[in-house]
Amino acid sequence: MTTPVTTPVLMPPFEPGSYFARDILRDGEEAYVRAVHQGDQRVLSEVIRSLSPDSRYFRYLSTKHEPTNSDLSNFIETSVPRHVALVGFTLQDREEKWLGVGEFFDSECSDSAELAFAVKEAHQGRGVASMLLRHLAEIGRLAGLRSFEAFVHPHNTRMLSVFRKCGLPAHFFDDQILVRVILDL
Ligand SMILES: CC(C)(COP(=O)(O)OP(=O)(O)OC[C@H]1O[C@@H](n2cnc3c(N)ncnc32)[C@H](O)[C@@H]1OP(=O)(O)O)[C@@H](O)C(=O)NCCC(=O)NCCS
């Protein structure tokens, strides 16, 4: 197994919006992680459009085909007190080839934030979500968060596996329909 190499570049004072890092995927391919910018809605549209109906259901708990305008504006939203969205990509001829997105949001400014991920169907299983989670955890710690929370469909074994193997202390609670996951930072 390839040991991930993370080389985050953090500009002092720490500004999540300028986050950029290099990393290595499970198959050894070089990948990058950066914060999303204003105007990046197309990233989310492209990722969601690539998802199978099952994957779409796991992300939104509905089988909608397109992200709504509100999904898109929330994705690049900067007014939520703590919202950080990252895109993972490879470079081909200097052009970004998007792999997936991961974000955390904390509208109540508490010490915990909620996680969400979507990885392009063709790139699932390459460690993209695990990579994004490593970087979100790093940013979350620097932002003063103590934990992440996620609500996962019980059949979403891929997401549950990412959380189980991420190296952070993970706690799983059956919350009626969904599994509530707490990751200690
Ligand atoms: C859940 C999701 C984010 C995981 O992303 P990913 O980049 O594939 O995750 P990773 O590669 O880091 O790990 C996924 C795990 O599922 C397995 N997996 C992923 N794709 C697979 C596939 N097509 N077939 C079999 N196993 C697969 C991987 O082997 C890995 O398990 P392991 O560590 O036990 O080997 C992605 O599948 C996805 O976007 N799903 C739809 C949206 C969703 O469910 N979002 C989460 C809502 S909170």
The ligand as a Tripos MOL2 file, in Angstrom:
@<TRIPOS>MOLECULE
LIG
   48    50     1     0     0
SMALL
NO_CHARGES

@<TRIPOS>ATOM
      1 C1        -18.8560    7.1450   -0.2900 C.3       1 LIG1
      2 C2        -17.8390    7.7790   -1.2270 C.3       1 LIG1
      3 C3        -17.7330    9.2760   -0.9120 C.3       1 LIG1
      4 C4        -16.4860    7.0830   -0.9980 C.3       1 LIG1
      5 O1        -15.5350    7.6930   -1.8600 O.3       1 LIG1
      6 P1        -14.2570    6.8890   -2.4120 P.3       1 LIG1
      7 O2        -13.3250    7.8760   -2.9620 O.co2     1 LIG1
      8 O3        -14.6860    5.7800   -3.2300 O.co2     1 LIG1
      9 O4        -13.6790    6.3510   -1.0230 O.3       1 LIG1
     10 P2        -12.3270    5.5600   -0.8030 P.3       1 LIG1
     11 O5        -11.7960    5.0830   -2.1040 O.co2     1 LIG1
     12 O6        -11.4830    6.4410    0.0470 O.co2     1 LIG1
     13 O7        -12.8170    4.3180    0.0610 O.3       1 LIG1
     14 C5        -14.0590    3.7200   -0.2440 C.3       1 LIG1
     15 C6        -14.1890    2.3370    0.2900 C.3       1 LIG1
     16 O8        -15.2210    1.7100   -0.4850 O.3       1 LIG1
     17 C7        -14.6500    0.7690   -1.3850 C.3       1 LIG1
     18 N1        -15.1550    1.0480   -2.7340 N.ar      1 LIG1
     19 C8        -15.2480    2.2300   -3.3260 C.ar      1 LIG1
     20 N2        -15.7400    2.0990   -4.5710 N.ar      1 LIG1
     21 C9        -15.9550    0.7930   -4.7400 C.ar      1 LIG1
     22 C10       -16.4740    0.0410   -5.8080 C.ar      1 LIG1
     23 N3        -16.8610    0.6200   -6.9610 N.pl3     1 LIG1
     24 N4        -16.5940   -1.2800   -5.6290 N.ar      1 LIG1
     25 C11       -16.2110   -1.8400   -4.4650 C.ar      1 LIG1
     26 N5        -15.7190   -1.1690   -3.4070 N.ar      1 LIG1
     27 C12       -15.5900    0.1490   -3.5600 C.ar      1 LIG1
     28 C13       -13.1580    1.0020   -1.3200 C.3       1 LIG1
     29 O9        -12.4380   -0.1940   -1.5880 O.3       1 LIG1
     30 C14       -12.9650    1.4980    0.1020 C.3       1 LIG1
     31 O10       -13.0820    0.4600    1.0370 O.3       1 LIG1
     32 P3        -11.8090   -0.2080    1.7060 P.3       1 LIG1
     33 O11       -11.0200    0.9210    2.3020 O.co2     1 LIG1
     34 O12       -12.4370   -1.1140    2.6970 O.co2     1 LIG1
     35 O13       -11.0720   -0.8920    0.5950 O.co2     1 LIG1
     36 C15       -18.2210    7.5690   -2.7240 C.3       1 LIG1
     37 O14       -18.4720    6.2030   -2.9130 O.3       1 LIG1
     38 C16       -19.4210    8.4000   -3.1530 C.2       1 LIG1
     39 O15       -19.2780    9.5080   -3.6600 O.2       1 LIG1
     40 N6        -20.6480    7.8550   -2.9510 N.am      1 LIG1
     41 C17       -21.8540    8.5760   -3.3030 C.3       1 LIG1
     42 C18       -22.1160    9.7880   -2.4130 C.3       1 LIG1
     43 C19       -22.0990    9.4280   -0.9300 C.2       1 LIG1
     44 O16       -22.4070    8.3210   -0.5180 O.2       1 LIG1
     45 N7        -21.7220   10.4250   -0.1060 N.am      1 LIG1
     46 C20       -21.6280   10.2660    1.3290 C.3       1 LIG1
     47 C21       -22.7880   10.9220    1.9870 C.3       1 LIG1
     48 S1        -22.3390   11.3640    3.6830 S.3       1 LIG1
@<TRIPOS>BOND
     1     1     2 1
     2     2     3 1
     3     2     4 1
     4     2    36 1
     5     4     5 1
     6     5     6 1
     7     6     7 2
     8     6     8 1
     9     6     9 1
    10     9    10 1
    11    10    11 2
    12    10    12 1
    13    10    13 1
    14    13    14 1
    15    14    15 1
    16    15    16 1
    17    15    30 1
    18    16    17 1
    19    17    18 1
    20    17    28 1
    21    18    19 ar
    22    18    27 ar
    23    19    20 ar
    24    20    21 ar
    25    21    22 ar
    26    21    27 ar
    27    22    23 1
    28    22    24 ar
    29    24    25 ar
    30    25    26 ar
    31    26    27 ar
    32    28    29 1
    33    28    30 1
    34    30    31 1
    35    31    32 1
    36    32    33 2
    37    32    34 1
    38    32    35 1
    39    36    37 1
    40    36    38 1
    41    38    39 2
    42    38    40 1
    43    40    41 1
    44    41    42 1
    45    42    43 1
    46    43    44 2
    47    43    45 1
    48    45    46 1
    49    46    47 1
    50    47    48 1
@<TRIPOS>SUBSTRUCTURE
     1 LIG1         1 GROUP 0 **** ****
